[in-house]
Amino acid sequence: MKNIKFSPGFLIVLFLISCQPKVKQVQPEATFGKYVQAFTSGIISTESVISVYLSEPVSNPEKSGKQLFRFTPEIKGETVFVNERQIEFRPSEPLRSGTVYSAEFLLGELMKTEEGMRKMAFQFSTIKQSFSVNIDGLKNYDGGLYKKMQLNGYLLTADVTGFAETEKILRAAFDEKEVTINWIHEPDRRKHFFSIDSLERPAEKSAELKIEWNGEPLNVEIKGEEKFEVPALNAFSILAAKVIHEPEQHIEIRFSDPLLKAQDITGLITLSDGTELRLTWKIMLLTPGLPKFFQEKST
């Protein structure tokens, strides 16, 4: 629930609604501040309740369950007195994604008000569901198991999602055969970690791991795919190279096989401007000219 401070004149409530058609905004008059301290506004989750927080307590337990809200589009649910000042409307099912709702709170059903103050009109909108797929890439197992590889990543949604629906978004195939994706879901139901384990490196010829995503289970029109080459056991290659900016800026290079700590790599990896590089083992981390050295990591 968003706190609103009322002041003389008109009250302007700003709604940050992305990817929504322009609509006429409903703005409560400043004089409602006598009766209502705060109310739901802005952009909310599809699973949020709609709340009104009164300026003064009202003891009306017999009103609990009575419909004190009207919505367009219609929302089915029930009205609940949380306490003597806070009233909630609890929808019986999730709200529509990416939708602007106009609401009326029937203040006159609870107390005597000035003329024209019996109904307070306000407005809110719901998050438009979307998602992004973030893949960390292939890597070897810790402890020297270099015949198998794994891939990790996470899926981040704009709004909360059900675990079953989320897991239907991704599919993976290794060497053209579907493989299992393992999931760990964060309690906030927006960040969903996934991994594909035990990818056997072929003896002589590389294999392909293909990741596909389709937002249809969430009614989101997003599709995509990414392919990864799983190197053969007889091949040494660079799997990936990328710049990491936080917590400290460095370059991360992943190899198909571990490098020997005694290996002299002088001159093998350079920056075009001649900046000095400092090396950390395991996944190779190259740190451009920083005064602080990385501690060596074990392979």
Secondary structure, DSSP 8 states (H G I E B T S, - for coil): -EE----SSB-------TT---------BGGGGGTEEEE--EEE-TT--EEEEESS----GGGTTS--EEEES---EEEEESSSSEEEEEESS---TT-EEEEEE-GGGTS---TT-S-EEEEEEE----EEEEEEEEEE-TTS-TTEEEEEEEEEESS---HHHHHTTEEEEETTEE---EEEE-TTSSEEEEEEEEEE--SSS-EEEEEEEE-GGGT---EEEEEEEE--TT---EEEEEEE-SSS-EEEEEESS---TT---TTTS--TT---EEEETTTEEEEES-SS-------
